[in-house]
Amino acid sequence: MLGASRPPPPAAPHATRGFVIRLLTETPQDGPEVEYLYDLAFAPGRTALSSYRLREGVEPVASLCLVARDRYGTLAGAIRYWPIVIGAEAHPALLLGPVAVHPTRQGEGIGALLIAESLDRASLAGWTRVVLVGDEPYYRRFGFTRETARALEFPPPTNPDRLLARALAEGAFDGVAGMIAPWRELPQTGEAVSRT
């Protein structure tokens, strides 16, 4: 259902401002450390945000959840993705986030590496739509725009100007509109909705 169509590529070292960073698929052993990073990077009430309501009872897309570690194995950053559906037609999409970089490692390009690599993996795995809540001036360089998300609605309380989207396939958002909702199974079959 949520697995990639092929195994993720082996971790390749990336140089960021003189530091070597290795991007790895998050494992269950990384979980507590990643959660601590998210607590450190975001406000204490982060789990009260509406995006967390979309994640409740839904497993993240494991093949797209990445950690960035330095040459000593220290966690420098992390990104997660969650499956969601859009509108009454239940168009499948990904919710990017959270993405965080350790405060001592910010400004090294680690967040950009995590986003770019994970979007490439999402496309290879057959996902066609990605949405997020964030600042357009930052995410625009990755292809996210408010314009692509104009017909989408996010559960309140969310500033609609911060809802951004990116098509991973041409025309992926054509005719896609409505409220973003948690991932669900099809009522008659029990099968998960298709990614396209």
N, C-alpha and C positions, 0 to 999 in steps of 0.2 A: 504494500500500500504506500508507504512513505519512503521506502528505500530507494537509493539511487539505482539507475539502470546498469551502472557498472561501479566497481569499487573505486573509492576516492584515490587520487594519485598519492604516491608517497610524499611525505613532508619534504619540501625543498626549503633550504635556508634562504632567507631574504635579508638583504642589507638595508638597514634603515639608519641613516646618519651615522654610519660607522659601527653600528651594532648589528649582530646577526640575530635574526628572529626566525623561529621555526613555527610554521602553521600546522596544527595537528587537529584531527577530528576529536571533539570532546568525548571523553570516556566517563563512565559512572564515577570513577575515582576522582575525576576533576571537579565533580559537582559541588562539593562543599567549598572548595577554593574559588570557583567561579561565582557562587552565591555571595561569598565574602567580598569579592571584587565588585559585584553589583551593589552591595550594601555600601561599600566605600565610595563608589562613583556617583550614586544617586541618592536622593533624599530618603530619609528613613521611611516615609510613607509610600514608597514606590509601588508596593503591592496593592495599594488602594486605587491605582490608576485604572481607567477603563480597559486599557490593553491587557491587563492581568485577568479581567473577566473573560476575555476571549481565549485565554490560555488554560483556564480552569478545566480540569478533567481531560485535557488533551495533551498528548505527548509531543514534544518538539520534534522537528524533522532532524533526526540524529545525524544524518550524513552531511547536513549543512551547518551544524553547530561546531564551531571551531574555537580553539584556544591558540594564543600566541605565546610562545615561551622563548626566553633568551637562552644563550649557550649554557647557562648554569641550571636550566630547567625552571627558572622562576616565571610565574605567570605574569605576562605583561598586558594581555588583553583577551577578550572573549566576545563571541557573537552567537546568537541563537535565532532560529527561525521557527515559526509555528504555522501550521496549516489553518486556513480560514476559508469561509465562503462569502460570496458577495451577492446580495439581492435575493429575490424570490426564486430565481433560477439556480441558486446555489453554485455560482461560478467559483471554481477553486482558485485559491491564491495563497501566497505566503505573506505572513506578517514578519517583517524584519525587526528584530530587536528582542531583548536589549543588546546593544553593543557598547562595550566599555573598554577603556584603556586605563591601566593603573596611573594614578596621578603623577607618579615619578617618571613615567614613560610617555606622557603626553607630548605632542609636538614632534614625534619621531616618525610619523606616518604609519603607525601600527594599525590604527582604526581603518585607514584607507586600504591597507593590505587585507585585513579581515573582510571588509565589505566587498572588495573586488574579487577576491578568491571565492568567497561564498556565493556571490552572484553567478560567477562562471560555473560553479558546481550545480547551482539551481537550474541553470539553463541546460546543462548536460543531462540532468536528471529528468528533464521534461516539463519542468514548471514553466508557466508562461506569464504569470502576473505576480508582482511584489508590491506591497503597500507598507508604509511606515508612518509614524507620527514623529516629525522632526523639523529641523530648520532647513528650508529650501536652499538658502545660499550655500550651506555645507553639502547637502546631498545632491544638488544639481550636477556636480561633476561625475556622479555615478549614474546619471540619467533619470533621476527622480524629479518630478515636477508636480506642482499643484494642479496645473491644467489637466494632466492625465487623470487626476483623482476628482475632478469637478463633479462627476455624476455619482460619486461614492459618498456614503455617510458613515460616520464612526460613532459608536455608542458614546453618549455624554458621560462625564463632562470632558470634552475635547475641543480645542480650538480648531475649527474646520480649516483655517488657513495653514495649519501644520500637517494636515493629511496630504501625503504625497504618494505617488505611484510611479511604477516603471513597468513597461511591457518588455518581457524577455523574448517575445516573438511578435512580429509585425501584426498589428491589428488585434492584439490580445484583449484590449479593453473596448473594442468596438461593440456597442450594444450592451456593455456591462454597466449596470447602475444599481443603486440601492444600498441598503444597510449592510455593513460588514458584520458577520456573525461567527460564532465558534464553528469549527469543523464539525461535521456530523456525518452519520451514515445514512444512506438512502433508506427510507422507511420500508419499502417492499422487499429489498434484497439483503439488507444488512451490509452491503458492500460500500466501501468508501467511495466518495465522488472521485471522478477522474481528475487528473492534474491539468487538463487542457480545456 
